[in-house]
Each structure stands twice: as C-alpha cells, then as structure tokens.
Amino acid sequence: MKRLAVLALLPFLLLACPRRESASSAMKVGLLTPGSVNDGGWNAIAYEGLQQIHKQLGAEISNQETKTPAEIDEGFRSYGAKGFDLAFGHGFEFQDAALKAGKQYPKTIFITTSGSSVAPNVSPMVFQLEQATYLLGVIAARESKSGKAGLVGGINLPSIASTFLAFKAGAQSVNPNFEVKEIYTGNFDDAGAAKLATLSLINAGCDFIFHQSNEAGRGVFQACQERKVRCFGSNKNQNDMAPDVIVASAVLDVPGAFVYMARLVHDHQFQPHVYWLGMHENIVSLVWNDKLKAALSPQTVAEVTRIEADIRSGKFEVPRGKF
Amino acid sequence: MSRLFRRLRPPTPDSRLPRIAIAIGAALLSLVLLALSGIAFGHAPGELLSILISGSVGSKFALEGTLLKSVPLLLTGLSVAIAFRAGVWNIGGEGQFLAGALGAFLGARYGMAAALAASLIAGALWASIATAMRLWRNAPEVLTTILLNFIAIHLLGYAVNGPLQEASGKYPQSDVVAASLPAIGSSELHAGIVIAVVAAIGAWFLLYRTAEGLRLRASGFNRSAAKWAGVNVDAQLVRAMAISGSMAGLAGGIELLGVTHRLFERFAAGYGYAGIAVALLAQLHPLGTLASAFFFGALTTGAGELQRTAGISSTVATFGQAIVILAMIALTRRRNA
C-alpha cells in the first residue's frame, strides 16, 4: 500500500515542473492523417509536405494521427479553436468533419486531400495524375508492336481506376483499336501477386505494362525485367528501380501540393473551390528515363512533348473518372 | 496463450480495497511511464503530464472529447467483461462492433429504436457464430472470434464498395445514415452516453442481482462445478456470448448514429480490442468499466493533444493501454503468489 501511495503522488510532483509557452505571429498549419506518418507512403508524404511548409513558409506546424472518427472531429475543432490559419485532412473521409468545423471556425481554412465538399473556408485538393498517365498511354500505343498494353492495379479505388481510364484514353487517341487489359490484385503490398498478374498480361501479348500497386510494384518490375518488357513507374520517380525496362514515370509531388495550398493561404489568395492540381501547378509531371527515351522514335517523343505542353497550358483536358 | 488467459481470470472474491488499489496503481503507473518517456522526445515529464491532463479533462472541449470516446470503450469493455466473467474469451469485439454498425445502418430507415435494436441483434448474432462453432466442433472462441473480426472487416469493405456505397458512387463510404442520436444541449455529446451508462448499470444488475448472473459467473468460475450444480452450461455459454456480442454491437451502432453518421472501411479503429484493456483495468466489474472507460477515453484524448502541441505520436495512448494490461497482470500475480 505504501508503494502505491508513493506512485499516486508522483504525477503531482511532476506537474509542479514549469511549462513552456510559445507565442508568435507565424502562420499556423495543422495536419490530420488517417494513420502513422511513418508508413513510408500516403501519410508519410503528407507529413513531408507539412515539414516543407514549415521550411519554406516559416509556418508553425502541428499534426495528429487520427485513428478513430471521433478524433477527426476533435482534431479539426482543436485547430480551429486555437486559431490555426490552415488545417489539412489527408483523405476524402475528412470532408464531413471539415464542413462541420468550417462552420464553427470561419477563420480557419480546411483543406481535404481529394473530395468534393466546398464551403467558404473548406476546399478539397484533387491530384491529376491522369495528366501523366494519359501521356504514358500515348507512348505505349505509339511504341507497342502487339497493340496491347497491361495495367496492374492494387485495389480498385476510384482514384486508381481514373488513372487507368486516362491511360486507356491516351492509348486509344493514337489507335482506337489499341487493347488495354487490366488486373487488380486486391492489395497494395503483395509483390508476388503483382508479379504473377504482370506475367499473365505479358503472356497475353501485352508489350507495355503500367502499374498502380504501390509497394507491390516491385513485383511488376521484376516480371518486366525477366521478360524484357517495357513498363512505367507511378506516383514516384521509379525509373531507377528497373532502369533497363522503365521508360518513364508518372510522378505526383504530394508535398509540393501541400506547399502550394499553404502558399495560397499565406498570400491570402485562397478561393473556395475544388483545386485540381496537375502539370500546370508543377504537382504532376512525366519523368523520362533518358537511356530508354533515346531508343524511342523521335516522333513519339515530339508528340508527347506537344500534348504535355497543351495539358500544361490548359488547352487540352485529360479525361478522368467521375469522383 | 491459455496460461495468460487463466492469469486474467476473475480473481476470487475477497476484500475490495486492494483490487481497486491495484487498478488505480496500474493506471497511475502508465501515466508516470508515459510522462517519463517524454524525456526521450526532449520534453519535461511535468510538461507532458500537464498537457495530457489539461488536454483530456482540463476544458469543456477536452472533457467532451474524452466522454465521446468513452462511450464505445465503455460498451466494448462491458462486452469483454461479461464474456470473460462467463469464462469465454471473446476477443471478437471489433467484428461485433462492425456487425452492430452495419445492423444499425440498415435498421435506421425504420427509425432510431429500430436502428439500436438492430445493432444489438447484429452484434449478438455475429458473436453467436463463434458459439455455434464451439458447440458444433468445439472450436475455441479465442480463435473463432478473432477470425470473425477479419471477416467483418471485409464484409464492411464489401458493403461500402458495393450495396451500401453512397448514391453518388464517388468514395467507398455509405450515404449519411437515416437516423441520428440527439445531441445533448449545445455540446458535442450525444444521447448514446446515457444508453451506455444505463447498459453498464444493467450489466451490473444482471451479473450480481439475478439468478442468470449467478449462473453465468458460476459457469465462468468453474464449469464442471456449475454443471454438477445443475446449470446448463452450454445454454449459459450461448446466452453469455449473445449478451456480450450485443454490447459490442450496440457500441458500433451508437458510434454510427452519434459520431460518424456514415460507414467506411476504417470504421472500427480498434475499439473492440481496446475494450479488452478497459475490462481488465475494471477487473471485469461492470461498474468498474465506467471508470476505466473514462480513463482510456481521457488517455486517447490527451494523447491527441500531446501530438498536436508537443509532436509526440498519439500512439502513446496504445502504449499506455499496454502498460496497464502488463501492470495488471504483474500486480495480480504478486498478490496471488
């Protein structure tokens, strides 16, 4: 019992230590992620964006990993109550909470990653990776000998299906009869399943492969290397992962998107609407593997460069899934 | 595994004070260790503790957050406590929580009462699958209930990508549920907190003031003795699991109707598993779960504030749960030795 009494006193002793208070007029930016920022993927890149905001704009930053739905509400409202200028919610599932907190705290701007809900101080940012995957489709159709390309997806999510749709549209803009086969493996981390899916596509005659399977993409590249079939990288510049077969990568700069939105808020340029972030904002790009680019026909490269310029200037709009 | 569970068995009835002291000691120990861990992140332990406390109970805002999170914890804690009392290791709270939420979503179109009833029934049915497998093939609940969790997660995933997906078809989530629990005054709290507290008192009454409760505890305490005393232990098992499952199901239903208003894949978020820590800290006593659910609710809310202001991952709340369980085992063992 004595020991317990000492234990009971400990917290109060610790409480007696003084607490530091910080006060400054710097911009305050908060981020809610749906999972650990050490996941090396979706949440990690958002956190990197937050840190870039701190570095580039000198903002005071804060983040919370929200595991339960109740924490999402609470996180947003806490940032509102503390007078944050900007709060990000990293996923479509943050929309309802953003709308609710936005009403309560009109001085804070709430941005969700993807989504469609807009209010005077609430907007989603939607990435247009489709602009780059469309170009990959053009490359595949112009360079393919078999007239077939294969797509390997993880889970059939609207955002993934949309990049495939754009790939198909790009390919069929070159050759309306170009065949595009799709396989979804059902997850984003089983490299073995992705490899098998890729091999089956190659056996079916596909001579270009594009994947959207995150970590499992390794399996796709292995299969392509073994069978000497050309392929494309996605989301990150993956050209180095298989330099002999990856022709180009469709790259999405998520941290850049966070900085882009924070800069708008910082410069008082924010307007409530859906922010489509793509090549024009330098968030999406097509990164060539120069070694393999040299082996392509000059017309293909010229044509892709021309379409890329049209996309960037807004002259051409890439088709995308409805979500 | 089974030895661990035997250790966690309800202790023999004896003087009440030391048992409460053990629980309070375990809770305080977890707080102290959490605060000390702050040194690793370059924060004074006192500063951390003060953020943890002010961020969980220090303001109306914080207290509302704590109470809001205590509601599902209280119900999943009750679910675990009732099952463990009956000698069944129901660790399928997560799956029963999801089944309850799905039931509530479907029932909501017929009104609030129907939604709540549906969540109770769905949770009970989901738990009863494990009971059926026990009676039919002697399959251990530890295994079947945890496997049923995964099935429920995939069932929910299928539902929000298929038949229950929002009408606009944009995201893997359901439309807003047809009914919702009324808010309490102008606060963030909803009527679910009243339901949960009533459930806790009801569970206490059932366990300690009815013949059913006596039989349930007797079969948990010593199955053979209960059997020879004339208790139909199989029927008792069926009822205990159904009651346990219905509590977890109700937790899911209330979370849907009071907090999220939609279904989506990440819906359960570990409340079912957290219920085990809640029940153990409460020493499997229904009224004890009131305090221990509040403690863990406060820990989670305080951990959120800790991350927002001090940059320490809110995972420390899980760390705290683990310490509580380990401390409970260690302290209980000392006493028995």
Chai-1 contact restraints between the chains, C-beta under 6 A:
chainA,res_idxA,chainB,res_idxB,connection_type,confidence,min_distance_angstrom,max_distance_angstrom,comment,restraint_id
A,L4,B,A21,contact,1.0,0.0,6.0,A-B,restraint_1
A,L4,B,G25,contact,1.0,0.0,6.0,A-B,restraint_2
A,L7,B,G25,contact,1.0,0.0,6.0,A-B,restraint_3
A,L7,B,L28,contact,1.0,0.0,6.0,A-B,restraint_4
A,A8,B,L28,contact,1.0,0.0,6.0,A-B,restraint_5
A,L10,B,V32,contact,1.0,0.0,6.0,A-B,restraint_6
A,P11,B,L31,contact,1.0,0.0,6.0,A-B,restraint_7
A,P11,B,L49,contact,1.0,0.0,6.0,A-B,restraint_8
A,L14,B,A35,contact,1.0,0.0,6.0,A-B,restraint_9
A,L14,B,P45,contact,1.0,0.0,6.0,A-B,restraint_10
A,L14,B,G46,contact,1.0,0.0,6.0,A-B,restraint_11
A,L14,B,L49,contact,1.0,0.0,6.0,A-B,restraint_12
A,L15,B,G46,contact,1.0,0.0,6.0,A-B,restraint_13
A,L15,B,L49,contact,1.0,0.0,6.0,A-B,restraint_14
A,L15,B,S50,contact,1.0,0.0,6.0,A-B,restraint_15
A,C17,B,A44,contact,1.0,0.0,6.0,A-B,restraint_16
A,C17,B,G46,contact,1.0,0.0,6.0,A-B,restraint_17
A,R19,B,E47,contact,1.0,0.0,6.0,A-B,restraint_18
A,R19,B,S50,contact,1.0,0.0,6.0,A-B,restraint_19
A,S62,B,R308,contact,1.0,0.0,6.0,A-B,restraint_20
A,Q64,B,G304,contact,1.0,0.0,6.0,A-B,restraint_21
A,Q64,B,Q307,contact,1.0,0.0,6.0,A-B,restraint_22
A,Q64,B,R308,contact,1.0,0.0,6.0,A-B,restraint_23
A,E65,B,S314,contact,1.0,0.0,6.0,A-B,restraint_24
A,K67,B,A269,contact,1.0,0.0,6.0,A-B,restraint_25
A,T68,B,A269,contact,1.0,0.0,6.0,A-B,restraint_26
A,P69,B,V259,contact,1.0,0.0,6.0,A-B,restraint_27
A,P69,B,T260,contact,1.0,0.0,6.0,A-B,restraint_28
A,A70,B,L68,contact,1.0,0.0,6.0,A-B,restraint_29
A,A70,B,K69,contact,1.0,0.0,6.0,A-B,restraint_30
A,A70,B,V259,contact,1.0,0.0,6.0,A-B,restraint_31
A,E71,B,G304,contact,1.0,0.0,6.0,A-B,restraint_32
A,E74,B,G65,contact,1.0,0.0,6.0,A-B,restraint_33
A,F92,B,Y171,contact,1.0,0.0,6.0,A-B,restraint_34
A,E93,B,F264,contact,1.0,0.0,6.0,A-B,restraint_35
A,F323,B,K170,contact,1.0,0.0,6.0,A-B,restraint_36
